[in-house]
Amino acid sequence: MPITLKDQAAIVGIGQTEFSKNSGRSDLQLACEAVRNAIADAGLRPSQIDGMTTFTMDLSDDIEIARSVGIGGLTFQSQIPHGGGAALGVLMQAAMAVATGAAKYVVCYRDLNGRSGQRYSSGVSGNLITSDAIHWSWYIPSGLMTPTSWVAMVTRRYMHETGCTSRDLAEVAVSTRKYAVRNPNAIFYQRPLSIEEHQSSRMIVDPLRLYDCCLETDGACACIVTTPERARDLAKPGALIRAVAQGAGPDQESMTSFYRPDITELPELGIVARQLYEVSGLTPADVDAAILYDAFTSIVLFQLEAYGFCKRGEAKDFVKNGNLDLGGRLPVNTHGGQLSEAYIHGMNGVNEGVRLIRGTSINQPARADHVLVTAGVGVPSSAMILGKMQ
């Protein structure tokens, strides 16, 4: 019998700060607030936490958070690279830790002052501190200095090959905004968006318009992972991790894999999707709702195809006619996503996935027995499928 992470871990607590454009607090304070809230949501004491994992990009050291919130000794610590691609990588680390006994209760967290502090839209030319600088140095002289410019390259080619249009991208932005309008935690709460407003918004990097791009946000999110056995004794229903996976594709660069034979093929997503379905024993037809990493509208289309909800080139049709809405085939980003709730590098999506399984989302679909949650696109990526506890 192969050893897998199927049903070996559960998320038992979630926490976050408010989301804003100016938190007025340090990254560390934001992290502490989110971690403290997640511990309380699980009905645990800080002293029971013995593992912590986050992004390599996070500015708050786990030991500083541990000391600040009253966590005692740690038996497990880890960090995952590649920006938004780490959003479910940290969950995989936590699941492995509790499944193997390396830790009993693991905190996964991400904090950032992404609007009032370092803004990703300001470009990478002044912050080349990793080996990514080697390949980015080929693109910066041509003006490709931001995530938006890198994704625009892939999006334009994808549109050329599939017939996708800017109006199709607008369908994604508008469907996501519908959820945010009803979510008091969302930056765009009570601020609807129409197709016409999307189409008349300014161009950021052709073909991506203003509302094709995610928010820049201050805030933090955290969640607690333990075994299903321990989860059954805690305050709230656990969200069972049916499968969780990571993947990096051939010829992978961070956001700029432009030397592949086809830049619109994203094999890392296929690697992740294949693992998820093989380990869980589920298929796309079993997935009731999805939290798809939406730093940009176009990458939602890429993922709908990569995770098997439609065939290559068909995502532009899938997103029409309310398919992404509450009553549609696949409610997507019911919290408002990173386009309209907040950009916390995908970790706010993890929390929404848990709410969907618990049945406590502001925008709760009629059925949410299995929920797909994904991480960044264009980088080594990760994803998980959540289910209900037995």
C-alpha positions, -999 to +999 in steps of 0.1 A: +000+000+000+017+033-011+021+060+016+002+091+007-012+122+025-048+112+017-070+120+047-040+123+070-045+159+081-072+185+087-074+222+090-090+230+124-086+267+129-085+298+107-077+334+115-070+367+098-067+404+103-088+430+086-077+438+050-068+473+041-045+496+021-027+509+052-027+487+082-007+511+104+011+481+119+042+461+113+042+428+094+050+410+126+020+425+144-002+414+116+012+379+117+007+377+154-029+388+152-038+362+125-020+334+143-036+342+176-070+343+159-065+309+142-054+293+175-085+307+192-107+295+164-094+260+169-101+261+206-064+256+214-039+272+237-008+288+221+013+265+242-001+235+222+014+247+189+046+229+181+051+236+144+051+266+121+055+270+083+054+300+060+067+315+027+104+323+022+091+358+012+075+364+046+093+390+067+082+377+101+103+350+117+084+321+132+103+323+165+094+360+168+057+351+163+060+322+187+075+343+214+049+371+209+018+349+211+030+325+237+039+295+217+064+273+235+090+250+220+088+241+183+096+206+169+089+216+132+097+246+111+098+252+074+095+278+046+084+273+010+098+294-019+083+308-052+059+335-039+022+326-044+031+291-055+038+284-018+002+289-007-006+252-005+030+241-002+029+253+034-002+232+039+016+202+024+045+207+049+021+209+077+002+178+066+035+159+064+045+171+098+014+160+116+010+127+096+046+116+105+044+128+141+070+156+136+045+179+152+010+178+167-004+212+157+012+233+129+005+270+121+006+280+085+008+318+081+014+347+056+016+384+064+024+414+043+020+451+040+015+447+003+001+482-002+016+505+024+049+486+023+067+468-005+044+468-036+049+441-062+037+466-089+069+486-082+090+461-101+119+438-093+148+458-106+157+471-072+152+439-053+171+412-071+182+391-042+178+355-054+190+334-084+158+346-102+179+376-110+198+355-136+168+350-159+150+382-150+181+401-162+171+391-198+137+406-195+142+438-175+159+457-203+128+451-224+106+466-197+093+433-183+098+443-146+065+433-129+043+403-125+017+420-146+041+423-175+052+387-173+016+374-172+006+397-200+030+379-223+015+345-216-021+359-217-016+376-251-003+344-266-031+324-250-057+348-265-041+344-299-043+306-298-077+302-282-098+332-294-102+344-259-110+381-256-108+409-231-145+406-226-140+370-216-115+381-189-142+406-178-165+377-171-140+364-144-136+398-128-173+405-126-182+370-112-156+374-085-168+409-077-203+397-071-191+376-042-170+405-028-200+428-028-216+406-002-185+400+019-179+426+046-142+416+048-136+424+012-118+456+000-146+459-027-175+452-003-206+469-017-188+481-048-202+462-078-184+459-112-200+457-146-186+443-179-187+478-193-167+492-163-141+465-168-138+472-205-134+509-200-108+506-172-073+517-180-048+493-196-020+482-172-001+460-195-018+450-227-040+429-227-045+432-189-067+461-177-070+475-142-097+450-131-078+421-145-052+426-118-053+417-081-054+441-052-024+453-033-033+447+003-021+449+039-031+420+061-024+385+073-040+350+074-032+319+093-046+283+097-039+254+121-033+218+109-035+186+129-045+150+125-081+140+119-081+121+152-072+153+172-095+174+150-126+155+162-121+167+198-117+204+189-141+234+189-152+235+152-155+210+124-122+202+107-117+205+069-102+172+059-072+175+035-082+148+009-050+155-011-023+182-012+005+184-038+033+205-052+049+206-086+075+223-108+076+218-145+104+213-171+122+245-180+106+262-151+115+298-143+098+319-117+070+337-137+090+340-169+092+305-185+093+321-219+117+296-235+094+266-234+081+254-268+047+268-259+046+295-232+009+289-227+015+253-216+019+253-178+031+217-171+036+224-133-002+227-130-007+194-147+018+178-123-001+191-093-036+182-107-026+147-115-013+141-080-044+155-064-068+133-084-047+102-081-042+105-043-078+116-034-095+092-059-117+121-069-122+137-104-131+172-115-167+161-115-165+156-077-154+191-070-183+213-060-165+247-056-131+261-062-108+287-048-085+295-078-055+317-074-065+348-092-036+373-092-049+380-127-082+371-145-064+351-172-048+326-148-083+316-137-089+304-173-056+286-173-065+267-142-100+258-152-084+239-181-054+225-162-075+211-134-098+194-158-131+214-156-130+221-194-107+213-223-079+234-238-093+266-252-128+261-237-124+281-205-136+313-222-169+296-228-170+279-194-169+313-175-200+325-192-237+320-184-232+321-146-210+290-144-188+306-117-218+320-097-234+304-066-259+285-087-235+276-115-215+245-122-185+256-102-187+285-078-153+301-079-137+324-053-167+329-031-148+353-009-141+377-037-107+363-045-075+382-047-091+404-073-118+417-050-113+406-014-076+409-007-042+397-019-026+377+009-007+355-015-035+329-016-038+323+021-071+341+024-083+315-002-072+287+021-094+302+049-123+305+025-119+269+015-123+259+051-154+281+055-170+264+025-164+230+040-178+242+074-208+258+056-200+292+070-190+312+039-208+345+034-216+331-001-223+295+007-232+272-022-259+247-019-233+219-020-196+221-010-186+186-001-153+189-020-134+222-026-103+227-047-079+254-035-050+264-057-018+284-055+002+307-078+005+302-115+036+307-136+058+295-107+063+261-090+028+256-077+007+237-052-030+229-045-052+208-023-087+193-022-106+197+010-135+175+022-158+170+051-147+150+082-162+115+083 
